Amino acid sequence: MDNNDVLKQLQANKGALLQLMNSPDGRRLVQLISQQAGSGSLKKAAGAAARGDTADISRIIQNLVSTPEGAQVVERINQSMEK
């Protein structure tokens, strides 16, 4: 499952999204993205993703996974989504 698959799954399943956002990895993901992209960019990308346009959030996540910690957090989230 790649990052776009995870985004689509979260978009389709609001309960999974809420569960993710309340998890330690979800909170850390938001912190890392906010540090990297800024909260304004994150809000804009999240709004676009909610409307079905995942290009901005995908770009932010690609930048995030290029860092060691970001890659680890995203991998743990991917693994939890596959369960």
N, C-alpha and C positions, 0 to 999 in steps of 0.2 A: 504494500500500500504506500503510495507516494504522498507528498504533502497536499497535492490537489485533491486526491481521494479523501484524505482526512478532512479537508475543508468542506467538501461536498457532503460528507457524512454528517459533520457537525451542523451544516446548514439545514439538512433534512431532519435532523433529530435534535430539537431544542433541549430536550432533557439531557442528552449527552453533552451538549455545550455547557449547560449549567453545571453539570457534574465536573467537567473539565475545569471550568473557571473557579470552582471551589476547591480544587485539588492543589496540593503544594506545587506540582509541576506547572499547572495552569497559571497560578499566581506568579511563579518565577518567570514563565514565558512572557506574561504581560509586562513584568518589570524589565526584562531584557529588551523587549521590543520597544518599550517606551524610552529606555535609555538610548537605544540605537536610532530609532526613527522619530522620536518626539511624540508626545501624547496627541498633538493635533493631527499628525499624519496617521497615527494609529486609529483615531476615531474616524477619520475620513475613509481609511481603508476598510475598517470594520463595517461602516455604513454601506459602502459599495459592495462588500461581500454579502451583506444581508439582502441586497437587491439582486444578487446573482453575479456580480462582477468581481471575480476573485483575483484579478491581475495585480492590483496594488498590494494586497495582503500576501499574495504569493511571492512577490518581489521582496517584500520585507522579510518573509520567512527564509527565502533563499539567502539573503544577506546574513540573517541570524545563524543559519546552519553552517555558515562558513567559519564560525567561531567554535572552539572546542566545547565550551559550556552550552552554547546554544544548540549544537548538534546533539549533545547528550540529552538535554531536556526534550527536544523534539523527538528523538528516538524513543525515549520512555513514553511519551504521549502516543506515538504511533503504535507501540506495543500494547498499551492499554486500550486503544481503539480497536485492535484486532481481536480482543478477548470477547 
